[in-house]
Structures are given as structure tokens and as C-alpha cells.
Amino acid sequence: MAAYLIRRLWQTVPTLAGVVVLVFALFKVFGGDPAEILGGLNASEEQVAAIRAQLGLDRPWWVQLGLFLKQVATFDWGTSWATDEPVAQLFATRLPATLTVMLPILVLDTLLAIPIALAVAVLRGSLTDRAVMVATTVALSISFLVYVIVGQYLFGFRLGWFPVQGWSDSLWTNLTVYAPLPVLLAVAVGLAPQTRLYRSFFLDEIGQDYVRTARAKGLAERTVLLKHVLRNALIPILTHVALALPGVFVGSFLIEVFFSIPGLGREVLLAVNRSDYPVIQAVTVYVAVLTMAINLVADLLYKLADPRVVLK
């Protein structure tokens, strides 16, 4: 496994280099001139030129690319062009709020979807199965914005169970007071597609010959489902979770805007509106690194889920 891990880490180097060059090229070609945006509508050409020189945008593109590669290699992204705050400090202060919302969503989505999907897969064709499938189809047809509006009105304004907006410096207060409502709504949105998908994974395994053989040997149904069906279905489930995790990270950005959570997502959206390139580029590269790291961890977990998997 050590050789496989070293080989995979080495393979990420050219992939990350390609992502870095692509990000630089996209911002250079399609990003517009941030000096004009920062200068405002009433800025003169001399003021715009001074801002461009201050930001280093008047240098040749290969010099700017070299500086960008140095930033990636040293994790030193400089300061925000809009707020003059160090990007590293911005990440350190905003990321905890994002993780406070994102991690419970991911854990609850997975832990709730797996038993529900396994239960309805066992009851395939029954009234319960059909009712769950209809409910998930309806849930998939409703926009997340509708969930937010209805959830804030019902649980926040009418019932008064949760505050609609707010945040504090206490992790426990955030988890018990401010995060439950956005987490609840996000789980309600993500549970439907995951339940349908995991149900199909379990149905594929239940129809296999080894399940019929295990039942013919007299094994208890609980043992068949948990030891054989669930374990073999974990590989596609791990794959789906690995692919969905970056999406959950990005999706939490919208939650932060709707509930005024001072996390990284809201800061990124503000940076986009202000053409704050250092912040946007740092987030883009970090999301790419996060995606590659998650895929590597998922490959290693395959071995734990099924010892027959050979890592090459």
C-alpha cells in the first residue's frame, strides 16, 4: 500500500500543475481587468494604471504565472485586493464556520441515507417502498430556495425554534443554536437523491447469487444484509461520497449567504463580485487539491471495505 500511496501522490503533481495553469489562463483571458473594478466608475486612466501597477498586472504574463506558481508552492497568496487582509488569515478565520455547517451535513446525509435505502431495498415493491420513492421524487422536484424560504418562515418566524440568522464565537452555540436549521434543510434536500441512489446499489447486491447462497445456508437475514449486502455496496457508496464531498463544500457557500453565516463561502461570493483574484484563485486551487485528496482517501478505503480489492 505504501508504494501505491507514493505513486498516487506523485501522479497528483502533473494534475495539480495542469489545474494551476488552467486557473491562471482562465482568469487572465476571461477575468476582465480588476484594476478598473477596484478603481470604480469615476477612476481616471492614471488611477487605473496605478492600481494595475500596484497589483502587478502590468508585468508580462510569464512573470505573473511565475509569481502564481510561487504562491501555490509556498501557500502564500498575499493579501486580498479588496480588503487588504492576508488570504491565509481570511481562510483561517472563515473556514471554521464553513466546516461547522458542512461536516454535519455530510455525516447526517450519509448516516441517514444508508439505513433508509437498505430498508426500502429489502421491502422492494411494497407500499412503503413506493411511498418512499414518491416522496423522494417530490423532494427532488423542489428547489433548494423553496426549502430555505419555507424553513425560515415555518421554523424561524412561526414556531420560533431556530434563529434565521446569526453566528457566535462559541462552537457549541453555533452547533446547537445557529447551525441546526441550515443543516436540517440541507439534509432534507440531499437525502432524497442519495436514498434513491443507495437503494439501487443495495438492489444490485441483493439480486446477486452470493446472497441467495447465504440465505440457503440458513444465515439470519440481519447477517446477510449487514455483513454481505452492506459491505459489498460500500464501494459504490464510498465513490459517491467522495464525488459529492467537494459539491457539499461548494453548496455550503449558498447556505452561508442565505443564513448570513460568516464562512468562507460568503467571502468567496464577495470576492467574485469584487474581482478579488487572490481569494478566488486560492479557493479554486484548494478545492482542486481537496478533490484529489478525497479521491485518494476513497481508494484507500476501498481496501478496508473489501480486502479483495488490489491497489495497483
Secondary structure, 3 states (H helix, E strand, C coil): CHHHHHHHHHHHHHHHHHHHHHHHHHHHHHCCCHHHHHHCCCCCHHHHHHHHHHHCCCCCHHHHHHHHHHHHHHCCCCECCCCCCEHHHHHHHHHHHHHHHHHHHHHHHHHHHHHHHHHHHHCCCCHHHHHHHHHHHHHHCCCHHHHHHHHHHHHHHHCCCCCCCCCCCCHHHHHHHHCHHHHHHHHHHHHHHHHHHHHHHHHHHHCCHHHHHHHHCCCCHHHHHHHHHHHHHHHHHHHHHHHHHHHHHHHHHHHHHHCCCCCHHHHHHHHHHCCCHHHHHHHHHHHHHHHHHHHHHHHHHHHHHCCCCCCC
